[in-house]
Structures are given as structure tokens and as C-alpha cells.
């Protein structure tokens, strides 16, 4: 990778605090506010339409090729480092050998013809074919997996882009979308977002509910619940029973007095070892244990299963696994430290 690419990489470093969705990736200068800032040149924040389009191409090729979300994040992070998500052609003396395209692939190294490499679809497919040939790539740190494919002179640089790549993959993968409810969806630079659009109605371990290990966000039945950050699904459970221990269905509404438990719920483990728990879902969640999910991916729907008085999301955050009462922390504080204001729901 040449000094040309290093300079380009530095030029697109994100120095602002949040990403927002309004059809494009939007970067704002506030820590928690969500606002669309469109420049006269037609770009939105620091990622413009060309860059977002290339991220979408990479993700689309990944989906078509059966590449899991983790692989899509690795690919987008690699393209951010190598080209700034620009489809760069040969630049003469300033070129790094014969490198070109989104991934700076070299025809002389067997990546394809110059014409093929300049096709973003072809380049993404070539990257994925090389990635899946790396034994154990899914469990590797992003920079190790990317370096195994690219063999860059700057192997540690890829990790710089993991947060941005995670957010971009979540944004261009589909959800959130207009059918998810009113208002924009914000994704912080660290890759976190509010999981459901609703009203915060109950806090963490309040005086009236000292055993309440999360917060409650009220929303209409069927409202999509999004992964608050990318991570691994570690639990998909139906937990509902009567006070005497008799099992109770999670496929019907629960009760605030006679029924106990979280109903249908999902737990995600995130790269920083944080665990998020999403309770009282309407029906069995559409994810499974061991599945990698991207920030913003729909993991369930708001319901009222288990110990519940009405449709809402009970959201918990834990500092480790397994998620227990002892490692539960206030979601408002944890989300705030990641650039998301849950009180603004």
C-alpha cells in the first residue's frame, strides 16, 4: 500500500460523533443528536453517495455469496483502508505497483485483469473468495483476517475502520427503514443505536422497582427491535411461567402479576464483551444462537410475553457473560458512553 493510499485514508478519518440514517450515511458533530447535514456538493457528512454505494455493493455481493455479516464488515473495513471506498484506477507513477480498485488488488498477483478489478462487484467477489479460503477467518480479529487476504505493508491499519465498517454494513443492509416507525435512526461511530423507537417508561433499579435490572421502552405491538450493536447471538429463549412454576406460553400475552419471566428474549454478545438482552418479544425471534448480526438488524418484534403489563421492550445491559443480576448495569449510562441517548426515544 503506497503513501498515496495512506494519505487518502487519513483524509477520510471520521472525527465526528454519530452516524444517522436518512437513505445515506450521515455524520453529525454532536455526541447524541441525530440530524441530517447535507453539503451543497451532494455529500452527506464525510461519507458521500459514491462511498455509500460502494459499501452497498460490497454488502450485496457478500449476501449473494452467502458471506456472514462478519465477513461483510471485514470487506468494508478493508476497502475503507485501501481506497477510502473509492474505485481508484491506475495513477501512473503515484500508483503502488499495479494496484487498483476498491481493494487495491493487483493484476500481476492473480486478482484478475485490470478491467475486472475495476468492477466493484468483481473486486468484492474476489476479496470474499480469498477470505473464505483463510482457515478460521470468522474467529480472527478483523485486522488479522484482512491481512491474511491483503498482505499489506501496514497490517494493523485495518482495525481502525472496524467501527465505521460495522455501522456502514448495518445501514446499507436494509433496516432501519421507513416501515420501522417515525423518526430517524442514529448509529454512533462506535456502532451502537437505540434498539426500538418508543417511549422510555421505566428506569433501572428505581426506588419503586429496585429489582428492575433494565429499562422499559413502550412501543406498539409488532414494532421492530433492532440489534443495538453488531454481535453474536448467544441466547434465544422462551422464559415464562406461572408463580407456582407451571410453564406458560410465550406466544400469548403475559401478565404483570400471575406470570413471571422475560417471555421470548434474545441475548447478544458484542466485541467489547458487553451483553445486551431484549425481552417480552411478540413471537419466537427470527435469529438463532451462533448467528452474527449487524447493528440495526431486526432481531424481533415488540410484544408483551412473560411478566408484562403491555407491549414494550425490556432492555438490559451486562458487563460480561453469563448475564446476571450482579453484572447488570444501567442501559442509559452504557448507551450514553457509546454515543446514544436512550432518554431521547
Wavefront OBJ file of the C-alpha trace (Angstrom):
o trace
v 0.000 0.000 0.000
v 1.532 3.330 -1.084
v 1.794 6.699 0.632
v -0.983 7.762 -1.757
v -3.355 5.364 -0.014
v -2.157 6.333 3.451
v -2.874 9.977 2.657
v -6.286 9.101 1.296
v -7.051 7.071 4.393
v -6.139 9.959 6.659
v -8.371 12.244 4.641
v -11.470 10.217 5.379
v -10.886 9.654 9.102
v -14.154 10.316 10.881
v -13.765 12.996 13.532
v -17.407 13.348 14.474
v -19.641 11.560 16.864
v -22.561 9.837 15.165
v -23.934 8.230 12.055
v -27.580 8.732 11.102
v -29.805 7.060 8.567
v -31.726 9.078 6.026
v -31.139 6.937 2.971
v -27.410 7.809 3.230
v -24.831 7.670 5.992
v -24.914 10.954 7.892
v -22.201 12.127 10.245
v -23.001 14.778 12.829
v -20.867 16.752 15.187
v -22.974 16.126 18.283
v -22.479 13.265 20.689
v -26.058 12.064 20.729
v -28.122 14.283 18.433
v -29.420 12.927 15.145
v -29.567 15.461 12.368
v -29.020 15.328 8.631
v -26.324 17.672 7.362
v -26.188 17.786 3.566
v -23.467 19.829 1.896
v -24.035 21.707 -1.361
v -21.826 19.229 -3.205
v -24.371 16.497 -2.602
v -22.458 14.618 0.065
v -23.936 13.735 3.423
v -21.398 14.157 6.204
v -17.961 12.716 5.411
v -19.258 9.654 3.518
v -20.719 10.677 0.203
v -23.044 8.879 -2.189
v -20.188 7.178 -4.046
v -18.716 5.715 -0.859
v -22.074 4.546 0.451
v -22.855 2.988 -2.930
v -19.605 1.031 -2.873
v -20.318 -0.175 0.660
v -23.728 -1.322 -0.540
v -22.156 -3.179 -3.481
v -19.736 -4.973 -1.150
v -22.539 -5.975 1.212
v -24.826 -7.075 -1.647
v -22.126 -9.280 -3.153
v -21.499 -10.724 0.297
v -25.171 -11.562 0.808
v -25.408 -13.120 -2.654
v -22.308 -15.181 -1.918
v -23.588 -16.391 1.453
v -20.926 -14.464 3.384
v -21.949 -13.845 7.004
v -22.137 -10.329 8.408
v -18.682 -10.623 9.967
v -17.166 -11.157 6.529
v -19.033 -8.169 5.118
v -17.648 -5.970 7.904
v -14.112 -7.222 7.188
v -14.561 -6.454 3.490
v -15.903 -2.920 4.015
v -13.172 -2.146 6.574
v -10.547 -3.367 4.101
v -11.934 -1.181 1.321
v -12.036 1.815 3.678
v -8.353 1.326 4.456
v -7.184 0.529 0.943
v -9.138 3.056 -1.099
v -11.445 5.053 1.153
v -14.295 3.210 -0.632
v -13.240 4.807 -3.934
v -12.865 2.784 -7.130
v -9.328 4.007 -7.859
v -7.766 3.447 -11.247
v -4.082 3.317 -12.160
v -2.421 6.624 -11.259
v 0.878 6.259 -13.064
v 3.987 6.952 -11.001
v 1.882 7.513 -7.888
v 0.479 4.008 -8.081
v 1.502 1.229 -5.704
v 2.802 -1.182 -8.362
v -0.268 -2.145 -10.404
v -2.828 -1.846 -7.581
v -6.292 -0.566 -8.409
v -9.964 -0.703 -7.464
v -11.766 -0.726 -4.122
v -9.372 -3.241 -2.579
v -6.201 -2.147 -4.436
v -5.897 -5.593 -5.972
v -3.024 -6.271 -8.372
v -3.465 -7.943 -11.772
v 0.134 -9.180 -11.556
v -0.738 -11.081 -8.373
v -3.572 -13.041 -9.955
v -6.545 -10.966 -8.807
v -7.897 -10.599 -12.348
v -7.487 -8.371 -15.338
v -7.344 -4.588 -14.841
v -10.834 -4.340 -16.320
v -12.216 -6.994 -13.967
v -10.659 -5.428 -10.874
v -12.186 -2.071 -11.756
v -15.636 -3.654 -11.447
v -16.662 -3.202 -7.770
v -18.819 -6.339 -7.968
v -15.944 -8.443 -9.300
v -13.448 -6.969 -6.819
v -15.743 -7.694 -3.865
v -16.298 -11.252 -5.063
v -12.554 -11.777 -5.455
v -11.955 -10.498 -1.940
v -14.591 -12.817 -0.480
v -13.205 -15.842 -2.341
v -9.797 -15.172 -0.842
v -11.263 -14.532 2.613
v -13.204 -17.791 2.881
v -10.057 -19.672 1.839
v -8.396 -18.474 5.072
v -8.852 -21.205 7.671
v -10.612 -19.918 10.796
v -11.168 -16.407 9.456
v -14.508 -15.990 11.260
v -12.869 -16.211 14.681
v -9.894 -13.982 13.826
v -9.585 -10.318 14.791
v -10.612 -8.196 11.824
v -7.112 -6.933 11.113
v -5.677 -10.464 11.094
v -8.323 -11.759 8.679
v -7.926 -8.746 6.379
v -4.143 -9.024 6.399
v -4.330 -12.731 5.526
v -6.073 -11.675 2.313
v -4.316 -8.406 1.504
v -0.757 -8.963 2.778
v -0.400 -5.238 3.348
v 2.720 -3.421 4.469
v 0.510 -1.842 7.147
v -1.245 -4.864 8.702
v -2.536 -3.118 11.826
v -4.326 -0.342 9.957
v -7.470 -2.315 9.130
v -8.641 -2.367 12.751
v -9.017 1.435 12.634
v -12.079 1.041 10.442
v -13.982 -1.699 12.287
v -16.473 0.686 13.927
v -17.227 2.588 10.737
v -17.444 -0.622 8.702
v -19.828 -2.178 11.215
v -22.094 0.870 11.060
v -21.989 1.002 7.272
v -22.878 -2.673 6.916
v -25.808 -2.267 9.272
v -27.021 0.812 7.432
v -26.866 -0.472 3.871
v -28.158 -3.948 4.769
v -31.744 -2.694 4.873
v -33.097 -1.932 8.326
v -33.751 0.523 9.731
v -36.249 1.618 7.088
v -39.335 3.740 6.711
v -41.654 0.957 7.836
v -39.916 0.750 11.197
v -41.720 3.765 12.546
v -41.366 7.528 12.614
v -38.110 9.348 13.094
v -34.551 8.774 12.001
v -32.335 6.024 13.333
v -28.930 7.088 14.668
v -25.896 4.829 14.735
v -22.907 6.112 16.681
v -19.392 5.963 15.297
v -18.796 3.149 17.777
v -21.564 1.219 16.055
v -24.466 1.486 18.541
v -28.085 2.557 18.135
v -31.375 2.733 20.010
v -32.910 -0.724 19.511
v -36.541 0.340 19.268
v -38.456 3.534 18.605
v -40.695 4.171 21.597
v -41.053 5.947 24.919
v -38.861 5.256 27.943
v -41.331 4.410 30.696
v -39.341 2.670 33.419
v -35.774 3.046 34.632
v -33.023 0.860 36.046
v -33.427 -0.199 39.705
v -35.619 2.713 40.710
v -36.884 3.201 44.271
v -40.217 1.689 43.285
v -38.624 -1.206 41.357
v -35.229 -1.960 42.943
v -35.100 -5.373 41.253
v -35.653 -3.983 37.763
v -32.346 -4.780 36.039
v -33.042 -2.846 32.836
v -35.156 -0.140 31.275
v -38.545 -0.396 29.580
v -39.307 1.245 26.235
v -43.010 1.243 25.379
v -43.911 0.724 21.724
v -46.766 -0.691 19.698
v -47.088 -4.440 19.304
v -45.080 -5.596 16.322
v -42.623 -2.665 16.324
v -39.260 -3.960 15.024
v -36.497 -4.466 17.573
v -33.014 -3.841 16.171
v -29.674 -5.146 17.361
v -28.245 -2.261 19.383
v -24.774 -3.150 18.084
v -23.226 -5.866 15.993
v -22.572 -9.071 17.854
v -23.122 -12.777 18.301
v -26.483 -14.263 19.280
v -25.799 -16.249 22.472
v -29.353 -16.949 23.719
v -32.804 -17.276 22.190
v -35.128 -18.359 24.979
v -38.780 -18.622 25.948
v -38.873 -17.826 29.652
v -42.415 -17.601 31.012
v -44.107 -19.449 33.847
v -46.796 -19.042 36.463
v -45.809 -18.204 40.023
v -46.148 -21.851 41.025
v -43.641 -22.843 38.341
v -46.172 -24.101 35.794
v -44.911 -23.337 32.236
v -46.685 -20.559 30.386
v -46.680 -19.916 26.652
v -44.540 -17.125 25.230
v -46.771 -16.957 22.151
v -49.562 -15.167 24.043
v -49.581 -12.024 26.159
v -48.304 -12.485 29.674
v -49.496 -10.834 32.881
v -47.868 -8.405 35.351
v -48.982 -10.394 38.408
v -49.608 -14.048 37.628
v -46.855 -14.633 35.043
v -43.099 -14.397 35.617
v -40.166 -14.365 33.219
v -38.826 -12.472 30.224
v -41.072 -14.138 27.641
v -39.342 -14.530 24.306
v -35.918 -12.930 24.611
v -32.580 -12.644 22.851
v -29.097 -12.012 24.186
v -26.256 -10.630 22.076
v -22.574 -10.611 22.982
v -20.704 -7.679 21.484
v -16.985 -7.401 20.623
v -16.258 -5.497 23.863
v -17.817 -8.426 25.854
v -20.903 -6.363 26.685
v -24.132 -8.394 26.603
v -27.490 -6.883 25.658
v -30.792 -8.622 26.473
v -34.104 -7.916 24.704
v -37.245 -9.204 26.484
v -41.021 -9.647 26.005
v -40.913 -10.247 22.246
v -44.114 -10.930 20.354
v -43.095 -14.289 18.920
v -40.097 -16.523 18.504
v -37.244 -14.273 17.308
v -36.001 -14.693 13.704
v -32.389 -15.288 14.807
v -30.559 -18.301 16.200
v -27.733 -18.995 18.620
v -24.351 -18.658 16.948
v -25.596 -16.172 14.340
v -23.652 -12.965 13.733
v -25.927 -9.936 13.448
v -25.156 -6.389 12.339
v -26.133 -3.217 14.138
v -29.637 -2.299 13.038
v -30.589 -5.832 12.015
v -34.120 -6.748 13.085
v -33.915 -9.423 15.791
v -37.541 -9.475 16.924
v -40.759 -7.564 17.457
v -42.174 -5.752 20.453
v -44.708 -7.826 22.351
v -45.963 -8.484 25.868
v -44.899 -12.057 26.612
v -43.863 -13.104 30.106
v -44.051 -10.788 33.125
v -45.526 -7.819 31.301
v -48.389 -5.361 31.599
v -48.388 -4.253 27.950
v -46.292 -4.106 24.786
v -42.765 -2.864 25.440
v -39.099 -3.780 25.162
v -37.345 -4.581 28.411
v -33.691 -3.832 27.629
v -30.802 -4.962 29.816
v -27.066 -4.385 29.523
v -24.438 -6.530 31.230
v -20.688 -6.189 31.510
v -19.989 -9.875 30.980
v -21.277 -13.342 30.196
v -23.318 -15.001 31.537
v -25.643 -12.043 32.021
v -26.572 -11.977 35.704
v -28.019 -9.599 38.269
v -24.509 -8.906 39.567
v -23.138 -7.643 36.247
v -26.233 -5.730 35.109
v -25.597 -2.006 34.553
v -27.882 0.884 33.731
v -28.501 0.838 29.955
v -28.866 4.619 29.884
v -25.302 5.123 31.099
v -23.818 2.372 28.951
v -25.524 3.621 25.781
v -24.535 7.213 26.589
v -20.882 6.150 26.775
v -21.302 4.806 23.245
v -22.871 7.952 21.853
v -26.575 7.044 22.115
v -29.158 8.836 24.270
v -31.847 6.326 25.265
v -33.812 9.047 27.027
v -34.487 10.649 23.651
v -36.613 7.697 22.468
l 1 2 3 4 5 6 7 8 9 10 11 12 13 14 15 16 17 18 19 20 21 22 23 24 25 26 27 28 29 30 31 32 33 34 35 36 37 38 39 40 41 42 43 44 45 46 47 48 49 50 51 52 53 54 55 56 57 58 59 60 61 62 63 64 65 66 67 68 69 70 71 72 73 74 75 76 77 78 79 80 81 82 83 84 85 86 87 88 89 90 91 92 93 94 95 96 97 98 99 100 101 102 103 104 105 106 107 108 109 110 111 112 113 114 115 116 117 118 119 120 121 122 123 124 125 126 127 128 129 130 131 132 133 134 135 136 137 138 139 140 141 142 143 144 145 146 147 148 149 150 151 152 153 154 155 156 157 158 159 160 161 162 163 164 165 166 167 168 169 170 171 172 173 174 175 176 177 178 179 180 181 182 183 184 185 186 187 188 189 190 191 192 193 194 195 196 197 198 199 200 201 202 203 204 205 206 207 208 209 210 211 212 213 214 215 216 217 218 219 220 221 222 223 224 225 226 227 228 229 230 231 232 233 234 235 236 237 238 239 240 241 242 243 244 245 246 247 248 249 250 251 252 253 254 255 256 257 258 259 260 261 262 263 264 265 266 267 268 269 270 271 272 273 274 275 276 277 278 279 280 281 282 283 284 285 286 287 288 289 290 291 292 293 294 295 296 297 298 299 300 301 302 303 304 305 306 307 308 309 310 311 312 313 314 315 316 317 318 319 320 321 322 323 324 325 326 327 328 329 330 331 332 333 334 335 336 337 338 339 340 341 342 343 344 345
